Amino acid sequence: MKKIIVIGATGKLGKVVVEGLQKDYEVIRASRSGPDLKIDAFDFESISDVLASIGSFDALVSCIGGTPFKIFDELTMEDFAAGLSTKCFSQLNLAKAAIPFLRENGSITLTSGIIGDEPIIAGSCAAAANGALNMCVSTLAAEYAGKLRINVVSPSIIENSVDHYGMLFDGFEPTSNQSIIHAYRRTISAPITGQVLSLTRSL
Ligand SMILES: NC(=O)c1ccc[n+]([C@@H]2O[C@H](COP(=O)([O-])OP(=O)(O)OC[C@H]3O[C@@H](n4cnc5c(N)ncnc54)[C@H](OP(=O)(O)O)[C@@H]3O)[C@@H](O)[C@H]2O)c1
């Protein structure tokens, strides 16, 4: 049975992903607070230490990140930098720390989001962070070709976040739990690398 580490396992997206993987994979749930592993995506040394305690594994799935949703007039450059860091740097840090422990042709899946492709008001930081992840992954795939696979999943607003984000995503079709599960299972199992699996429908 493949061993998969899901970071952000307790979040709105991570919970759906974990539920969709648990039947067929050994899933280790991680976040700053656990429940199986305590990992802070910003602390490279401690991520390495924690992953070393697991030994090798088949896939790392990152469901972490978040950006401020503010109109540009109100968004400070500190907000912007913090958003890029929380969404993009944190996930690349996880990927970098995971690489030495991945089994041959193992899989890394990062998460971006629809605002990399479609504008919303107050979404400039999300657009930049998602776009950076989407653009970065093909280069990483090329650098690690033949050794490991790395892909991005880009959901629309997900079903269980609709109430949380209110009217920010008015008119966007939410990504269903089933689509989320298919996408992350595909990046784990299918022979794909350098791809952005976009679960969005532009209206
Ligand atoms: N929700 C949506 O509709 C939606 C749509 C498209 C894309 N996305 C993207 O999906 C990702 C997850 O979103 P979400 O809505 O599920 O967020 P969320 O509900 O806030 O969950 C975030 C998860 O990440 C963990 N986490 C946060 N910071 C961490 C860190 N430094 N190190 C390790 N774990 C950390 C949290 O647990 P701890 O607090 O215990 O660390 C939690 O498990 C984000 O990148 C988001 O932009 C979400």
The ligand as a MOL file (V3000), in Angstrom:
LIG
                    3D

  0  0  0     0  0            999 V3000
M  V30 BEGIN CTAB
M  V30 COUNTS 48 52 0 0 0
M  V30 BEGIN ATOM
M  V30 1 N -10.9790 26.3410 0.3800 0
M  V30 2 C -11.1340 26.5930 -0.9200 0
M  V30 3 O -12.2560 26.8330 -1.4370 0
M  V30 4 C -9.9360 26.5710 -1.8120 0
M  V30 5 C -10.1340 26.6930 -3.2120 0
M  V30 6 C -9.0130 26.6790 -4.0450 0
M  V30 7 C -7.7430 26.5460 -3.5100 0
M  V30 8 N -7.6060 26.4330 -2.1550 0 CHG=1
M  V30 9 C -6.2600 26.3180 -1.6190 0
M  V30 10 O -6.1640 25.1260 -0.8710 0
M  V30 11 C -5.2380 25.3080 0.1990 0
M  V30 12 C -5.9320 24.9330 1.5070 0
M  V30 13 O -7.0520 25.7760 1.6990 0
M  V30 14 P -8.1060 25.5000 2.8640 0
M  V30 15 O -9.2950 26.3540 2.5650 0
M  V30 16 O -8.2770 24.0430 3.0720 0 CHG=-1
M  V30 17 O -7.3270 26.1330 4.1210 0
M  V30 18 P -7.6220 25.9130 5.6740 0
M  V30 19 O -8.9930 25.3640 5.8900 0
M  V30 20 O -7.2180 27.1690 6.3520 0
M  V30 21 O -6.6020 24.7490 6.1010 0
M  V30 22 C -5.2150 24.9600 6.1000 0
M  V30 23 C -4.5230 23.6790 6.5630 0
M  V30 24 O -3.1090 23.8680 6.4870 0
M  V30 25 C -2.5210 23.7110 7.7800 0
M  V30 26 N -1.4220 24.6900 7.8500 0
M  V30 27 C -1.5250 26.0340 7.8060 0
M  V30 28 N -0.3040 26.5880 7.8870 0
M  V30 29 C 0.5800 25.5670 7.9740 0
M  V30 30 C 1.9990 25.5000 8.0790 0
M  V30 31 N 2.7720 26.6160 8.1520 0
M  V30 32 N 2.5720 24.2920 8.1410 0
M  V30 33 C 1.8310 23.1570 8.1000 0
M  V30 34 N 0.4890 23.1500 8.0000 0
M  V30 35 C -0.1300 24.3480 7.9420 0
M  V30 36 C -3.6610 23.9470 8.7840 0
M  V30 37 O -3.5100 23.2500 10.0100 0
M  V30 38 P -2.6930 23.8700 11.2650 0
M  V30 39 O -3.3450 25.1770 11.5880 0
M  V30 40 O -2.8220 22.8130 12.3270 0
M  V30 41 O -1.2850 24.0110 10.7970 0
M  V30 42 C -4.8160 23.3030 8.0110 0
M  V30 43 O -4.7550 21.8860 8.1390 0
M  V30 44 C -4.7930 26.7820 0.1190 0
M  V30 45 O -3.6030 26.8650 -0.6390 0
M  V30 46 C -5.9440 27.4360 -0.6160 0
M  V30 47 O -5.5820 28.6250 -1.2600 0
M  V30 48 C -8.6570 26.4200 -1.3050 0
M  V30 END ATOM
M  V30 BEGIN BOND
M  V30 1 1 1 2
M  V30 2 2 2 3
M  V30 3 1 2 4
M  V30 4 1 4 5
M  V30 5 2 4 48
M  V30 6 2 5 6
M  V30 7 1 6 7
M  V30 8 2 7 8
M  V30 9 1 8 9
M  V30 10 1 8 48
M  V30 11 1 9 10
M  V30 12 1 9 46
M  V30 13 1 10 11
M  V30 14 1 11 12
M  V30 15 1 11 44
M  V30 16 1 12 13
M  V30 17 1 13 14
M  V30 18 2 14 15
M  V30 19 1 14 16
M  V30 20 1 14 17
M  V30 21 1 17 18
M  V30 22 2 18 19
M  V30 23 1 18 20
M  V30 24 1 18 21
M  V30 25 1 21 22
M  V30 26 1 22 23
M  V30 27 1 23 24
M  V30 28 1 23 42
M  V30 29 1 24 25
M  V30 30 1 25 26
M  V30 31 1 25 36
M  V30 32 1 26 27
M  V30 33 1 26 35
M  V30 34 2 27 28
M  V30 35 1 28 29
M  V30 36 1 29 30
M  V30 37 2 29 35
M  V30 38 1 30 31
M  V30 39 2 30 32
M  V30 40 1 32 33
M  V30 41 2 33 34
M  V30 42 1 34 35
M  V30 43 1 36 37
M  V30 44 1 36 42
M  V30 45 1 37 38
M  V30 46 2 38 39
M  V30 47 1 38 40
M  V30 48 1 38 41
M  V30 49 1 42 43
M  V30 50 1 44 45
M  V30 51 1 44 46
M  V30 52 1 46 47
M  V30 END BOND
M  V30 END CTAB
M  END
